[in-house]
Amino acid sequence: MAEQGGPAQRGGPEPDDEGRDLGEVRGDEAGAGEEVGGEEDDLELDEDDRDEAGLLTDVLAFLARSIVDDPDKVRVEALPDDRGVILRLFVAPDDLGKVIGRGGRTARAIRTIVRAAGTREGIGTIVEIVE
Protein backbone atom coordinates (compact mmCIF):
# COMPACT_ATOMS: atom_id res chain seq x y z
CA MET A 1 0.00 0.00 0.00
CA ALA A 2 1.26 3.46 -0.86
CA GLU A 3 2.05 5.87 1.92
CA GLN A 4 -0.27 8.80 2.33
CA GLY A 5 0.64 11.81 0.20
CA GLY A 6 2.99 9.75 -2.01
CA PRO A 7 2.51 8.33 -5.47
CA ALA A 8 0.27 5.29 -5.81
CA GLN A 9 2.91 3.51 -7.87
CA ARG A 10 6.58 4.00 -8.29
CA GLY A 11 7.72 5.24 -11.67
CA GLY A 12 8.83 2.59 -14.09
CA PRO A 13 11.87 2.67 -16.31
CA GLU A 14 12.21 5.52 -18.77
CA PRO A 15 11.11 4.62 -22.30
CA ASP A 16 13.92 4.12 -24.76
CA ASP A 17 14.43 6.61 -27.57
CA GLU A 18 14.62 3.92 -30.21
CA GLY A 19 11.98 4.25 -32.92
CA ARG A 20 11.05 7.82 -32.03
CA ASP A 21 11.34 9.21 -35.55
CA LEU A 22 8.18 11.23 -36.04
CA GLY A 23 8.50 11.44 -39.79
CA GLU A 24 8.36 14.57 -41.83
CA VAL A 25 5.92 17.46 -41.53
CA ARG A 26 6.05 19.59 -44.65
CA GLY A 27 5.15 23.25 -44.77
CA ASP A 28 3.88 25.44 -47.58
CA GLU A 29 7.20 25.16 -49.41
CA ALA A 30 5.99 21.87 -50.93
CA GLY A 31 2.90 23.02 -52.81
CA ALA A 32 0.32 20.64 -54.17
CA GLY A 33 1.77 20.77 -57.70
CA GLU A 34 5.41 20.35 -56.73
CA GLU A 35 7.40 17.16 -56.68
CA VAL A 36 7.80 15.65 -53.26
CA GLY A 37 10.35 12.91 -53.62
CA GLY A 38 12.30 13.19 -56.83
CA GLU A 39 11.34 11.51 -60.11
CA GLU A 40 7.63 11.08 -59.52
CA ASP A 41 6.65 12.30 -62.98
CA ASP A 42 7.77 8.93 -64.39
CA LEU A 43 5.65 6.96 -61.93
CA GLU A 44 1.96 6.22 -62.20
CA LEU A 45 -0.40 4.06 -60.22
CA ASP A 46 -1.96 1.27 -62.27
CA GLU A 47 -5.68 0.53 -61.87
CA ASP A 48 -5.25 -2.03 -59.04
CA ASP A 49 -2.83 0.18 -57.12
CA ARG A 50 -5.19 3.14 -57.56
CA ASP A 51 -8.03 1.16 -55.97
CA GLU A 52 -5.80 0.03 -53.11
CA ALA A 53 -4.42 3.57 -52.68
CA GLY A 54 -8.04 4.72 -52.52
CA LEU A 55 -8.60 2.31 -49.65
CA LEU A 56 -5.55 3.69 -47.84
CA THR A 57 -6.69 7.25 -48.55
CA ASP A 58 -10.09 6.42 -47.06
CA VAL A 59 -8.49 4.89 -43.95
CA LEU A 60 -6.28 7.94 -43.42
CA ALA A 61 -9.15 10.38 -44.02
CA PHE A 62 -11.39 8.46 -41.60
CA LEU A 63 -8.75 8.51 -38.86
CA ALA A 64 -8.01 12.21 -39.35
CA ARG A 65 -11.68 13.22 -39.45
CA SER A 66 -12.24 11.33 -36.21
CA ILE A 67 -9.59 13.40 -34.44
CA VAL A 68 -9.95 16.96 -35.73
CA ASP A 69 -12.45 19.69 -34.84
CA ASP A 70 -13.02 20.66 -38.49
CA PRO A 71 -13.46 17.40 -40.45
CA ASP A 72 -14.54 19.26 -43.61
CA LYS A 73 -10.99 20.65 -43.99
CA VAL A 74 -9.37 17.18 -44.07
CA ARG A 75 -7.93 16.31 -47.48
CA VAL A 76 -5.71 13.40 -48.52
CA GLU A 77 -3.65 13.20 -51.70
CA ALA A 78 -2.10 9.96 -52.98
CA LEU A 79 1.15 10.32 -54.92
CA PRO A 80 2.96 7.41 -56.55
CA ASP A 81 6.43 6.60 -55.29
CA ASP A 82 9.02 3.99 -56.20
CA ARG A 83 8.36 2.35 -52.79
CA GLY A 84 4.56 2.41 -53.09
CA VAL A 85 2.40 5.43 -52.38
CA ILE A 86 2.86 8.68 -50.47
CA LEU A 87 -0.27 9.90 -48.71
CA ARG A 88 -0.25 13.61 -47.95
CA LEU A 89 -2.64 14.64 -45.18
CA PHE A 90 -3.90 18.23 -45.13
CA VAL A 91 -5.85 19.56 -42.12
CA ALA A 92 -6.88 22.99 -40.85
CA PRO A 93 -3.99 24.83 -39.16
CA ASP A 94 -5.81 24.76 -35.82
CA ASP A 95 -6.10 20.97 -36.02
CA LEU A 96 -2.46 20.27 -36.85
CA GLY A 97 -1.55 19.83 -33.18
CA LYS A 98 -4.35 17.31 -32.68
CA VAL A 99 -3.18 15.22 -35.63
CA ILE A 100 0.45 15.29 -34.49
CA GLY A 101 -0.36 14.79 -30.82
CA ARG A 102 1.80 15.16 -27.75
CA GLY A 103 5.33 14.21 -28.66
CA GLY A 104 4.12 12.98 -32.05
CA ARG A 105 2.33 9.98 -30.58
CA THR A 106 -0.87 10.47 -32.54
CA ALA A 107 1.00 10.99 -35.82
CA ARG A 108 3.04 7.85 -35.16
CA ALA A 109 -0.12 5.85 -34.41
CA ILE A 110 -1.83 7.10 -37.59
CA ARG A 111 1.23 6.18 -39.66
CA THR A 112 1.37 2.74 -38.06
CA ILE A 113 -2.29 1.98 -38.80
CA VAL A 114 -2.12 3.21 -42.39
CA ARG A 115 1.18 1.37 -42.97
CA ALA A 116 -0.41 -1.82 -41.62
CA ALA A 117 -3.37 -1.41 -43.98
CA GLY A 118 -0.95 -0.86 -46.85
CA THR A 119 1.08 -3.92 -45.93
CA ARG A 120 -2.08 -5.98 -45.91
CA GLU A 121 -2.80 -4.75 -49.46
CA GLY A 122 0.82 -5.19 -50.54
CA ILE A 123 1.55 -1.46 -50.91
CA GLY A 124 4.37 0.42 -49.24
CA THR A 125 2.88 3.50 -47.60
CA ILE A 126 4.35 6.76 -46.37
CA VAL A 127 2.16 9.32 -44.58
CA GLU A 128 3.17 12.98 -44.68
CA ILE A 129 1.35 15.54 -42.57
CA VAL A 130 1.33 18.85 -44.42
CA GLU A 131 0.88 22.21 -42.72
Phi, psi and omega in degrees: 000141182283147178285153184295134179085355179258176179290149181292326178225149175285150179294142179276188179292153178291142178293148179282158182272001182291136178076026183263015179292122185271359181084193187249135173246115184266146178263199182291347181295338175256087181291171185295333181267357183272157175289145180258316189230032175111239189269058183279344180297332181279348186258140174221151175276131174282177187302316180294316179295326179295319178295316180291323176295326176297321176297314180295322177298317179296319179297313180297316179297318179299313180299314182295316180295333179287339185262321191279164176277333183240080185295340179291339181271358180283130178219139180234130175247140176251123179241134179291150180215158180294341178264354182148250182220143174255124176256121180256121182259123177248130176226168176297146181305325180290338182265356183300319179296326179290323180287324179282317177081173181290119181068015179080012183296318181293316178299318179297319179294318178299313179299321180295315181295315181292321178297321178295319177295321178294319178298320179297327179269356179082025181239129172288137187228133174236131179252124174248134176259119187256134178290000000 
